Every structure is written in structure tokens, then in C-alpha cells.
Amino acid sequence: MISLSKKISSVVGRTNANYDLIKEGDRILVGFSGGKDSTTLIHALNRLKRVTPFNFEFKAVTVTYGMGEQVEFLSKHCAEHGIDHEIIDTQIYELAGEKIRKNSSFCSFFSRMRRGYLYSTAIEQGYNKLALGHHLDDAIESFFMNFLYNGALRSMPPKYKAENGLEVIRPLIFCRERQLRAFADANELLVIGDEACPAMRFDIKMPHARENTKKLLAKMEEDNPQMFVSMKAAFNNLQTSTFFDKDFLDSEVE
């Protein structure tokens, strides 16, 4: 029996209530890579189905890259816990060999292609929402990466509307990564890690921005243990008129 901590359950429940992520009659496709994040997500949604007064359905979908990945155990795991699951085999890896130049960054390419398959599958099968397993560490790392490397104040919202009309939701967005790791460890779950990264098979530049950002945030949190608490509060306290964008300037700001 899978044991989901009261902390994760509470955070997911509050996030769902505050942002109306899941409603009566929703059909949700879940991106299920088999990592600790998406594994926590499918079990959090499975619990939510049992305790919420409204009805919704979801299916976990695993997109392979065409590298001979062995992901059948994910289907077995889902079947054991009454979760609908589908594996979508693609040739993204082969395509990447043609499209990605030597020494170029690869993360955005694989992420974009995988997301595209999830989008199209959701629409073709009549799902109105796509759930992803991003957590608070992802959101704050994304913010600092955009801030430091791209010159933009940008992060990951709990939900957004894709161009194709599909609503994308992030039920774990206020969970810490360490909580999700603890969930997998406590339940002795077999999860897929960095060993499945397609980059291991390409002669290309490994991404440094995220690794550097992780190290920076770890040092900052060591110096200020409340940093993530403060950052989460800051994401809900946007004072846009204090920046340089002319569209948000307010003459009354001191």
C-alpha cells in the first residue's frame, strides 16, 4: 500500500482549492516519466480522487524517446494501483541526432518534443487538462535561471492555458523536491533518474545553467533556511510598478 505523507496531501489539497486546478468532470492527462516527481503526482491525484466530493478522471502517459527504454514496469506499477496508463513510443532520439547541432543545448529540444506529444495525445483523446510534476524547487530554479541568464522575471505558474486551448496544471508546485524524494524512498519505489537522460548518448554540451542555479540556491538556503518560504510568498506579492516596464509604471510609488 502506497503511503502518501499528510504534508504532501495537505499541500496538494490546498493548491487545488486555491487555484481551482481540478473541477467536476475534468479529464486529465498526466505526464508520467517514471521519476520521483511524476510518480508522486499520480499517487497524489489517485488519493485526491478518493477524498474529493467531485468526480474527475486521469490517465498517466509515458512518452519514450526511442532509445530502447524499458518502461513496462511503469505500466505494472500503475495497474497495481488502479491507475490507467499508456506508453507512447516516439523517435525523438533519432530526430534529435538530425536537429541538434554538436555542442548545442539539448534540454529545451527534448522537453519541447515530449510536451508536444503530451499535448497532441490529450487533444486527440478528449482530455481537457494536462498535469505536470513540477515542484517549488523547479519554479524557483526557473525564476533564477531566467533572471540570471535570460534577463527576464519569469517562473512556473500553478496553471496556464496553452495555445491549443489545453489547460496545463501543476498540482505539486508548492511541494519541495526533498518531500517528493522522501515519498519515493519511504515507499521503496523504483523510479527513473538521470540515467535515462538522452544527453548521455550525445556529444553535446551538458546544461550548466540549472546545475549552477541549484548550487547557488543550496548555498543561499544554507545561509537563510527560510529562503524558499520567502520566495514562495514573494511569488504571491508581485509589485510590478516598482520595475522598469513602462506598462506597469505607477506615479504614486515612492
C-alpha positions in Angstrom: 0.0 0.0 0.0 1.4 3.4 -1.0 1.7 5.8 1.8 1.4 9.5 0.9 2.5 11.9 3.6 0.0 14.1 5.2 2.2 17.1 4.3 2.1 16.3 0.6 -1.6 15.5 0.7 -2.3 18.8 2.5 -0.2 20.9 0.2 -1.8 19.4 -3.0 -5.3 19.8 -1.5 -4.7 23.5 -0.7 -3.2 24.2 -4.0 -6.1 22.6 -5.8 -8.6 24.6 -3.7 -6.8 27.9 -4.1 -6.3 27.7 -7.8 -9.2 25.5 -9.0 -6.8 23.2 -10.7 -9.2 20.2 -10.9 -13.0 20.5 -11.2 -16.1 18.3 -11.6 -15.9 16.3 -14.8 -12.3 17.1 -15.7 -10.4 14.6 -17.8 -6.7 14.9 -17.0 -3.7 13.5 -18.9 -0.6 13.2 -16.6 2.9 13.3 -17.9 4.4 10.3 -16.2 8.2 9.9 -16.8 8.6 7.5 -14.0 10.8 9.9 -12.0 10.1 10.7 -8.3 8.1 13.8 -9.2 5.6 12.4 -11.7 5.4 9.2 -9.5 4.4 11.3 -6.6 1.9 13.2 -8.8 0.0 10.1 -10.0 -0.4 8.9 -6.4 -1.4 12.4 -5.2 -4.1 12.5 -7.8 -5.2 9.0 -7.0 -5.7 10.0 -3.4 -7.5 13.1 -4.4 -9.9 11.1 -6.4 -10.8 9.1 -3.3 -11.3 12.0 -0.9 -12.8 14.9 -3.0 -16.6 15.4 -3.3 -16.3 15.9 -7.1 -15.6 13.4 -9.9 -12.7 13.5 -12.3 -10.6 11.0 -14.2 -7.0 10.9 -15.1 -4.6 8.8 -17.1 -0.8 8.6 -16.8 1.1 8.8 -20.1 4.8 7.9 -20.6 6.5 9.2 -23.7 9.6 7.3 -24.7 12.4 8.8 -26.8 13.0 5.7 -29.0 16.2 4.7 -27.2 15.1 1.2 -26.2 13.9 2.4 -22.8 12.4 -0.4 -20.6 9.4 1.3 -19.1 7.0 -1.7 -18.9 7.4 -1.7 -15.1 5.6 1.6 -15.0 2.5 0.0 -16.6 2.7 -2.7 -14.0 3.0 -0.2 -11.2 0.0 1.7 -12.4 -2.1 -1.4 -12.8 -1.3 -2.5 -9.2 -2.7 0.8 -8.0 -5.7 1.1 -10.3 -4.2 3.9 -12.5 -4.9 3.9 -16.2 -1.6 4.1 -18.1 -0.4 4.4 -21.7 3.1 4.2 -23.2 3.7 6.4 -26.4 6.7 5.3 -28.3 8.4 8.0 -30.4 11.5 8.6 -32.5 12.5 11.8 -30.7 16.1 10.5 -30.1 16.7 9.7 -33.8 15.2 13.1 -34.7 17.4 14.8 -32.2 20.5 13.4 -34.0 19.5 15.3 -37.1 18.2 18.5 -35.5 20.7 19.2 -32.6 24.0 20.7 -33.6 27.2 19.5 -31.9 27.9 21.3 -28.6 24.4 22.8 -28.6 22.0 22.7 -25.7 19.6 19.8 -25.8 17.2 20.2 -22.8 14.7 22.5 -24.5 14.5 20.3 -27.6 13.7 17.1 -25.8 11.3 18.9 -23.4 9.5 20.7 -26.2 9.1 17.5 -28.3 7.9 15.4 -25.3 5.5 18.2 -24.3 4.2 18.2 -27.9 3.3 14.5 -27.8 1.5 15.0 -24.5 -0.4 18.0 -25.9 -1.5 16.1 -29.1 -2.4 13.0 -27.2 -4.6 14.9 -24.7 -6.5 16.7 -27.5 -6.9 13.6 -29.6 -8.2 11.6 -26.7 -10.5 14.2 -25.4 -8.7 15.3 -22.2 -9.2 18.9 -21.2 -6.2 19.3 -18.9 -2.5 18.2 -18.7 -0.9 17.7 -15.3 2.9 18.0 -14.9 5.0 17.2 -11.9 6.9 20.5 -11.4 7.5 21.4 -7.8 8.6 24.5 -5.9 12.3 23.9 -6.4 11.6 23.8 -10.2 9.7 27.1 -10.0 12.4 28.9 -8.1 15.2 27.5 -10.1 13.3 28.6 -13.3 13.0 32.1 -11.8 16.7 32.4 -11.1 17.7 30.9 -14.4 15.6 33.4 -16.3 16.7 36.2 -14.0 20.5 35.4 -14.3 20.8 34.1 -17.8 17.8 35.4 -19.9 17.2 38.8 -18.4 13.5 38.1 -17.6 11.4 37.8 -14.5 9.6 34.5 -15.2 8.7 31.3 -13.4 6.2 28.5 -13.4 2.5 29.2 -12.6 0.3 26.7 -11.0 -1.8 26.7 -14.2 -1.8 28.2 -17.6 -3.7 27.9 -20.9 -1.6 26.5 -23.8 -2.0 28.0 -27.3 -4.1 24.9 -28.3 -6.6 25.6 -25.6 -5.4 22.9 -23.3 -5.1 23.9 -19.6 -1.8 22.8 -18.0 -1.8 22.3 -14.2 0.9 21.8 -11.7 -0.6 20.2 -8.5 2.8 19.8 -6.8 4.0 23.3 -7.4 4.1 24.1 -3.7 5.8 20.9 -2.7 9.6 20.8 -2.0 11.7 18.4 -4.1 13.0 16.7 -0.9 9.4 15.8 0.0 9.0 14.0 -3.3 12.3 12.2 -2.9 11.3 11.2 0.6 8.0 9.8 -0.7 9.8 7.6 -3.2 12.3 6.4 -0.6 9.8 5.7 2.1 7.7 3.6 -0.3 10.8 1.9 -1.8 9.6 2.8 -5.2 11.7 2.1 -8.3 12.0 5.4 -10.1 13.8 6.6 -13.2 16.6 9.1 -12.6 19.2 10.9 -14.7 20.5 7.6 -16.2 17.6 7.9 -18.7 18.7 11.3 -19.9 19.1 11.3 -23.7 22.1 13.6 -23.3 24.2 10.7 -22.1 24.3 9.4 -25.6 25.1 12.7 -27.4 28.4 14.5 -27.9 26.9 17.8 -26.8 27.3 20.4 -24.2 25.8 19.4 -20.8 23.5 22.1 -19.4 25.3 24.2 -16.9 22.7 26.9 -16.0 20.4 24.6 -14.0 23.3 22.9 -12.2 24.8 26.2 -11.3 21.5 27.6 -10.2 20.9 24.5 -8.0 24.2 25.0 -6.3 23.5 28.7 -5.8 20.1 28.1 -4.2 21.5 25.4 -2.0 24.1 27.8 -0.7 21.5 30.6 -0.3 19.2 28.2 1.6 22.1 27.1 3.8 22.7 30.7 4.8 19.0 31.5 5.1 16.8 28.4 5.8 13.6 30.4 5.3 14.6 31.5 1.8 12.2 29.2 0.0 9.4 30.3 2.3 10.2 33.9 1.5 10.4 33.2 -2.2 7.0 31.4 -2.2 5.5 34.5 -0.5 7.2 36.8 -3.0 5.6 34.9 -5.9 2.3 35.9 -4.4 3.3 39.5 -3.8 4.2 41.0 -7.2 4.8 44.7 -7.2 5.1 45.3 -10.9 5.1 49.1 -10.7 8.5 49.1 -8.9 10.3 47.8 -12.0 11.3 49.4 -15.3 8.5 48.2 -17.6 6.6 51.3 -18.8 3.3 49.3 -19.0 3.3 48.9 -15.2 4.7 52.2 -14.0 2.7 53.9 -11.3 3.5 57.5 -10.5 2.3 57.1 -6.9 5.0 54.6 -6.0 7.6 56.1 -3.6 
